[in-house]
């Protein structure tokens, strides 16, 4: 047996590796995605007051803290008996979330994935990065940087800073958007929409330029997301919809609080990331932009809706893994259009930010993070302290699919080859990047985890070693 390791994975958020097992004829026996870092937030928050949790859990990640912040806030709203926010508070939260999705999608497509798509999977390693992109496609790269910058400015205005600020509180928001801040955001929004529209063209043209992209990292699966009334594309609030590989409903219109009736999680000994599945038939499913565009029946923003129809014309559902990028840019455009609408809404600069709350015991908050459906579930005790927390993050939902995708790529491009090139191995990373995984968020250990801790004095000399 021969073992090949891709360690570390590059151009992804977080730390992970892939291992391939080959027999004596270089036939691929096994391909696995390993998550090698640990996060213990479901334990860290236990014993903490409920009102601290939205700010604590956003420390899970520096890329998608707003998503965790808002999903947690929605769960706390439920605990506190809040069914409806004030119009201003809800619109501020939506504006915040659109800014988060916009900046995250721009980061992933332009900084992390486009070097593969524009230079080719076999191009020089030294070129396949944002520096190479700036040199070869300076206008495109700068638009990507500015798109992300705009999303971060939205976050900064609403949360005080671009990463790990404060915004949502039980029953609403803690800060209004000033007229000056609104006007500063309105100044650039038309350019943002134009650049986002151009990005859809780019992602579409890349995908359609090579027929092999239809089958790359090929797999067939169900798709999970939330949708609004009448199948409306939703990112902030809605009901769970799952369609099977043929586009038929596995379930639809399910309240997010009932997620545990439809989704189970299991663990593997070789990864800190869980493996969720649909209860009926233990089915694999995917989440994220591809799932949301496949699942929805319409989008509220007109430009994005026309682009969605164009996407759907190649098939419904679209299973191609690389189509994630095309779907991701459609959502980027949708976020830009939606932010323009909100900035023109007089409620967005309102001062009525909170509703009255009362004490409950349990709540579930579900939101569509950039990478897919994000679930936060908490239970508190009589003192208002968290006694149970369960988080199922977007990348965890996609865990099975990512493992299937890398196995597909390995069997197609590596199986039986006598010489394994860097480009062949990069194809495995390309498949993983299509999902835009956030490996830091997705870690979730169960059972005994081996730990070794060195205790050092102020001079850096070891005093003792603790092992479990």
Beta strands, then each sheet from edge to edge (+ up, - down):
strand 1: 2-7
strand 2: 16-22
strand 3: 28-35
strand 4: 168-169
strand 5: 172-173
strand 6: 222-227
strand 7: 239-243
strand 8: 249-254
strand 9: 263-266
strand 10: 275-278
strand 11: 285-286
strand 12: 362-369
strand 13: 372-380
strand 14: 386-392
strand 15: 452-456
strand 16: 462-467
sheet 1: 1+ 2- 3+
sheet 2: 4+ 5-
sheet 3: 8+ 7- 6+ 11+
sheet 4: 9+ 10-
sheet 5: 12+ 13- 14+
sheet 6: 15+ 16-
end
